[in-house]
Amino acid sequence: MASEKTADARFAPALLEDVWGAWKAQALASASDLEVFAHLAAGKRTVGQLAAATRTTPRGIRGLLDALVAMRYLGKRGDQYNLRPPADAYLVPGASMSLWPVVETARAWWSDWARLTEVVRSGKPCVALGNVPASAERGDKLAAALFSLSRDAAPAAVKTFPPRRLPGIRDILEIGPGAGAWSLAFAKALPEFRVTVLDPVRVCPLARQAAVAAGLAARYTFRAGDLRREDLSVESFDLVICSYALSLLGPAEARDLTRRCAAALKPGGSLLIAEFLPNDVRSDPPLALLYGLSLLLHTEQGDAYTLREYRAWIRDAGLHFSQTIEVGAFSPLILGTK
């Protein structure tokens, strides 16, 4: 006779939080459609003002606003709504610290996630990034989201980079979707530099804009290219940054790209890898493994690889695994040296 399971009062709320998590994403997506955060930043505060500005009904906008209050993005006092920090810095489109591209990525990929069961059964992506015109918007949104996330973590990468190696950096190559954010932080810290940015889909416009805004655009070269076949120029760079590039590829292709990155380094150069890293038994953290699931939806063979796998590829490429670098973000960076 099977033993009776002990009830855990915490399970149902946790389950609802996960199951209804999609509702939260849609609430933010609707706030994006209606430019709610922009209108709040412009001084619209009441249901009436926001209903007029967004061309919605008072009942409709009140429901959305109250949900955003409960989600801790907005505050409410009487009939007045306001942006709560740090949402006021991160969720106003166009702000220098905006993470709005992350929200827009969820919206662009929404219909793809509805096909997850089909993709799990077939093992084939619903829309492969970079392979068909239908993927253009998804690729652009992914690049913008990853650039925005990297931009805020990049200064910490420079501060924690091995000090003895930093002064020797002159030529930088950054590759991957949303590339440009990590190299820009290094460029700002270096007296002399040249940067080549290689994006596998289309060059992220945010990277160009950031380089122009920093007054560094003249030292940047941007190009799109195929990560599987691109010639990375042997012994040409002091620092190569793989910005979410390896996870787009299958294991054999990722190993080959690591080898080509290593070959592109000058003697004494460094390879810096930014990725979502699950633990070695692939049980945690959820964010990394959910990112891996998104790669199942959108790539032929891509995956969220573990630190153990990256270390093996670094060693096989003839590099020395130096360390991981904590940058206060979702995953540490991985450093290999020549």
C-alpha positions as CSV (number, residue, x, y, z in Angstrom):
1,M,0.0,0.0,0.0
2,A,1.4,3.3,-1.0
3,S,2.3,5.7,1.9
4,E,0.3,8.8,2.1
5,K,2.1,12.0,1.1
6,T,2.6,14.7,3.6
7,A,0.9,18.0,2.5
8,D,3.1,21.0,2.0
9,A,1.1,24.2,2.2
10,R,3.9,26.0,0.2
11,F,3.6,23.9,-2.9
12,A,0.3,25.2,-4.3
13,P,1.3,28.9,-4.1
14,A,4.7,28.1,-5.7
15,L,2.9,26.2,-8.5
16,L,0.6,29.0,-9.1
17,E,3.5,31.5,-9.2
18,D,5.1,29.4,-12.0
19,V,1.9,28.6,-13.9
20,W,0.7,32.2,-13.8
21,G,4.1,33.5,-14.5
22,A,3.1,33.8,-18.2
23,W,0.4,36.2,-17.1
24,K,3.0,38.5,-15.6
25,A,5.0,38.4,-18.8
26,Q,1.8,39.3,-20.8
27,A,1.0,42.2,-18.3
28,L,4.5,43.7,-19.0
29,A,4.0,43.1,-22.7
30,S,0.7,44.9,-22.7
31,A,2.3,47.7,-20.7
32,S,4.8,47.9,-23.5
33,D,2.1,48.0,-26.2
34,L,0.3,50.8,-24.4
35,E,3.5,52.7,-23.4
36,V,2.4,52.8,-19.8
37,F,5.8,53.3,-18.2
38,A,6.6,56.2,-20.7
39,H,3.3,57.9,-19.9
40,L,3.9,57.6,-16.1
41,A,7.4,59.0,-16.6
42,A,5.8,61.9,-18.5
43,G,3.6,62.8,-15.5
44,K,0.4,60.9,-16.2
45,R,-0.7,59.6,-12.8
46,T,-4.5,58.9,-12.6
47,V,-6.6,56.3,-14.2
48,G,-8.4,59.0,-16.2
49,Q,-5.1,60.5,-17.5
50,L,-3.6,57.2,-18.3
51,A,-6.8,55.9,-20.0
52,A,-6.8,59.0,-22.2
53,A,-3.1,58.7,-23.0
54,T,-3.2,55.0,-23.8
55,R,-6.6,55.1,-25.5
56,T,-8.0,52.5,-23.2
57,T,-11.1,52.2,-21.0
58,P,-10.8,53.2,-17.3
59,R,-11.7,49.7,-16.2
60,G,-9.1,48.1,-18.5
61,I,-6.2,50.4,-17.6
62,R,-7.0,50.2,-13.9
63,G,-6.8,46.4,-14.0
64,L,-3.4,46.6,-15.7
65,L,-2.1,49.3,-13.4
66,D,-3.2,47.4,-10.2
67,A,-1.5,44.2,-11.5
68,L,1.7,46.2,-12.0
69,V,1.4,47.6,-8.5
70,A,1.1,44.0,-7.1
71,M,4.1,43.0,-9.2
72,R,6.1,45.8,-7.5
73,Y,6.8,47.8,-10.7
74,L,4.4,50.6,-9.7
75,G,3.4,52.3,-6.5
76,K,0.0,53.6,-5.6
77,R,-1.3,56.3,-3.3
78,G,-4.9,57.2,-3.4
79,D,-5.9,57.5,-7.1
80,Q,-2.2,58.3,-8.1
81,Y,0.1,55.8,-9.6
82,N,3.9,56.2,-9.8
83,L,7.0,54.3,-11.1
84,R,8.8,52.5,-8.2
85,P,12.6,52.4,-8.2
86,P,14.4,50.8,-9.9
87,A,11.6,50.4,-12.4
88,D,11.8,54.1,-13.1
89,A,15.4,53.6,-14.3
90,Y,15.1,50.3,-16.0
91,L,11.6,50.2,-17.6
92,V,11.2,53.5,-19.2
93,P,11.9,53.0,-23.0
94,G,14.8,55.0,-24.2
95,A,16.3,55.6,-20.7
96,S,20.1,55.1,-20.6
97,M,19.7,52.1,-18.2
98,S,16.5,50.7,-19.9
99,L,16.0,46.9,-19.8
100,W,12.9,47.3,-21.9
101,P,14.3,45.2,-24.7
102,V,14.2,42.2,-22.3
103,V,10.4,42.7,-22.1
104,E,10.0,43.1,-25.8
105,T,11.9,39.9,-26.4
106,A,9.3,38.0,-24.4
107,R,6.6,39.5,-26.5
108,A,8.3,38.7,-29.8
109,W,8.8,35.1,-28.8
110,W,5.5,34.6,-27.1
111,S,3.9,32.6,-29.9
112,D,7.0,30.4,-30.1
113,W,6.7,29.2,-26.5
114,A,3.1,28.1,-27.2
115,R,4.7,25.6,-29.6
116,L,7.1,24.1,-27.0
117,T,5.3,20.7,-26.8
118,E,5.6,20.3,-30.5
119,V,9.3,21.3,-30.5
120,V,10.0,18.9,-27.5
121,R,8.4,16.1,-29.6
122,S,10.2,16.8,-32.8
123,G,13.5,18.2,-31.6
124,K,13.3,20.8,-34.4
125,P,13.2,24.6,-33.7
126,C,9.9,26.4,-34.5
127,V,11.9,29.3,-36.0
128,A,15.6,29.0,-36.2
129,L,17.4,32.3,-35.6
130,G,19.1,33.7,-38.7
131,N,17.9,31.0,-41.0
132,V,14.6,32.5,-42.4
133,P,13.2,36.0,-42.7
134,A,10.6,35.2,-40.1
135,S,13.4,35.0,-37.5
136,A,14.6,38.6,-38.1
137,E,12.5,40.2,-35.4
138,R,13.3,37.5,-32.9
139,G,17.0,37.9,-33.6
140,D,16.9,41.6,-33.3
141,K,15.0,41.4,-30.0
142,L,17.4,38.8,-28.6
143,A,20.4,41.0,-29.5
144,A,18.9,44.0,-27.9
145,A,17.9,42.1,-24.7
146,L,21.4,40.5,-24.3
147,F,23.1,43.8,-25.0
148,S,21.0,45.6,-22.3
149,L,21.7,42.8,-19.8
150,S,25.4,42.8,-20.6
151,R,25.8,46.6,-20.5
152,D,25.0,46.8,-16.8
153,A,27.3,43.9,-15.9
154,A,30.2,44.9,-18.1
155,P,31.9,47.5,-15.9
156,A,32.2,44.9,-13.1
157,A,33.9,42.6,-15.6
158,V,36.6,45.3,-16.2
159,K,37.1,45.9,-12.5
160,T,37.5,42.2,-11.7
161,F,39.6,41.4,-14.8
162,P,43.2,40.3,-13.8
163,P,45.0,43.7,-13.4
164,R,48.2,42.5,-14.9
165,R,46.5,41.5,-18.1
166,L,44.3,44.6,-18.6
167,P,47.1,47.1,-19.7
168,G,48.2,44.8,-22.5
169,I,44.8,44.9,-24.3
170,R,44.8,46.8,-27.6
171,D,42.9,44.8,-30.1
172,I,39.5,43.3,-29.1
173,L,37.1,41.0,-30.9
174,E,33.6,40.5,-29.5
175,I,31.2,38.0,-31.1
176,G,27.7,36.9,-30.5
177,P,24.1,38.2,-30.4
178,G,24.0,41.6,-28.8
179,A,27.8,41.9,-29.0
180,G,29.3,45.3,-28.1
181,A,28.4,45.8,-24.5
182,W,31.3,44.0,-22.9
183,S,34.0,45.4,-25.3
184,L,32.6,49.0,-24.8
185,A,33.3,48.7,-21.0
186,F,36.9,47.6,-21.7
187,A,37.3,50.3,-24.3
188,K,36.4,53.0,-21.9
189,A,39.1,51.7,-19.5
190,L,41.9,51.5,-22.1
191,P,44.0,54.4,-23.5
192,E,44.4,52.7,-26.9
193,F,42.2,50.1,-28.5
194,R,40.5,48.8,-31.6
195,V,37.3,46.7,-31.5
196,T,35.8,44.4,-34.0
197,V,32.2,43.4,-33.3
198,L,30.8,40.3,-35.1
199,D,27.1,39.5,-34.8
200,P,25.8,36.2,-36.1
201,V,22.3,37.6,-37.0
202,R,22.4,41.3,-37.6
203,V,24.5,43.9,-35.8
204,C,22.7,45.2,-32.7
205,P,21.8,48.9,-33.3
206,L,22.2,49.5,-29.6
207,A,25.9,48.6,-29.8
208,R,26.4,51.2,-32.6
209,Q,24.4,53.8,-30.6
210,A,26.4,53.2,-27.4
211,A,29.7,53.5,-29.2
212,V,28.6,56.8,-30.8
213,A,27.3,58.1,-27.5
214,A,30.7,57.3,-25.8
215,G,32.6,59.0,-28.6
216,L,34.3,55.8,-29.5
217,A,32.7,54.8,-32.8
218,A,35.7,55.7,-34.9
219,R,37.6,52.8,-33.2
220,Y,34.8,50.2,-33.8
221,T,34.2,48.0,-36.8
222,F,30.9,46.2,-37.0
223,R,30.0,43.3,-39.2
224,A,27.6,40.4,-39.4
225,G,28.9,36.9,-40.1
226,D,28.4,33.2,-39.7
227,L,29.9,31.9,-36.5
228,R,30.4,28.5,-38.0
229,R,32.6,29.6,-40.8
230,E,33.9,33.1,-40.1
231,D,37.6,33.6,-40.4
232,L,38.7,35.2,-37.1
233,S,42.3,36.1,-38.2
234,V,45.1,34.1,-36.5
235,E,46.9,35.9,-33.6
236,S,45.3,39.2,-34.2
237,F,43.6,40.0,-30.9
238,D,44.6,40.6,-27.3
239,L,41.1,39.9,-26.0
240,V,38.3,37.8,-27.6
241,I,34.9,38.0,-26.0
242,C,32.3,35.3,-26.8
243,S,29.0,37.0,-25.9
244,Y,26.3,34.3,-25.8
245,A,27.8,32.9,-29.1
246,L,28.7,29.4,-28.1
247,S,25.3,28.5,-26.7
248,L,23.8,29.1,-30.2
249,L,25.8,26.2,-31.6
250,G,25.9,22.4,-31.2
251,P,28.7,20.9,-29.0
252,A,31.0,20.1,-32.0
253,E,30.5,23.6,-33.5
254,A,30.9,25.3,-30.1
255,R,34.2,23.4,-29.6
256,D,35.4,24.5,-33.0
257,L,34.5,28.1,-32.4
258,T,36.4,28.0,-29.1
259,R,39.4,26.7,-31.0
260,R,39.1,29.5,-33.6
261,C,38.8,32.1,-30.9
262,A,41.9,30.7,-29.3
263,A,43.8,30.8,-32.6
264,A,42.7,34.4,-33.0
265,L,44.5,35.4,-29.8
266,K,48.0,36.8,-29.7
267,P,50.4,35.1,-27.3
268,G,49.4,36.0,-23.8
269,G,45.8,37.0,-24.9
270,S,42.6,36.2,-23.1
271,L,39.3,34.6,-24.1
272,L,36.3,35.8,-22.1
273,I,33.0,33.8,-22.3
274,A,29.7,35.2,-21.2
275,E,26.8,32.7,-21.1
276,F,24.0,31.5,-18.9
277,L,25.6,28.7,-16.9
278,P,23.7,25.8,-15.3
279,N,25.5,23.8,-12.7
280,D,27.4,20.7,-13.8
281,V,24.4,18.3,-13.0
282,R,22.0,20.7,-14.9
283,S,19.7,21.1,-11.9
284,D,20.0,24.8,-11.2
285,P,19.7,27.8,-11.6
286,P,16.2,28.0,-13.3
287,L,17.1,31.0,-15.5
288,A,20.0,29.2,-17.2
289,L,18.0,26.1,-17.9
290,L,15.0,28.1,-19.2
291,Y,17.4,29.9,-21.5
292,G,18.5,26.5,-22.7
293,L,14.9,25.7,-23.4
294,S,14.5,28.8,-25.5
295,L,17.5,27.7,-27.5
296,L,15.6,24.4,-28.1
297,L,12.9,26.6,-29.6
298,H,15.1,28.7,-31.8
299,T,18.3,26.9,-32.7
300,E,19.1,23.6,-34.5
301,Q,21.5,22.3,-31.8
302,G,22.1,25.2,-29.3
303,D,22.0,24.6,-25.5
304,A,22.9,26.1,-22.1
305,Y,26.3,24.4,-21.6
306,T,27.9,23.8,-18.2
307,L,31.1,25.2,-16.8
308,R,32.6,21.8,-17.1
309,E,32.0,21.7,-20.8
310,Y,33.4,25.2,-21.4
311,R,36.5,24.3,-19.4
312,A,37.0,21.2,-21.6
313,W,36.7,23.2,-24.8
314,I,39.1,25.9,-23.5
315,R,41.7,23.2,-22.6
316,D,41.2,21.4,-26.0
317,A,41.8,24.7,-27.7
318,G,45.2,24.9,-26.1
319,L,44.3,27.6,-23.6
320,H,44.7,27.7,-19.8
321,F,41.4,27.9,-17.8
322,S,42.2,30.8,-15.5
323,Q,39.1,31.6,-13.5
324,T,35.5,32.6,-13.4
325,I,34.7,36.3,-12.9
326,E,31.7,37.3,-10.8
327,V,30.0,40.4,-12.3
328,G,26.9,40.5,-10.1
329,A,24.8,39.3,-13.0
330,F,22.9,36.1,-13.8
331,S,26.1,34.0,-14.4
332,P,29.9,34.5,-13.9
333,L,32.2,35.0,-16.9
334,I,34.7,32.4,-17.9
335,L,38.3,33.4,-18.5
336,G,40.8,31.4,-20.5
337,T,44.4,32.6,-21.3
338,K,46.9,31.8,-24.0
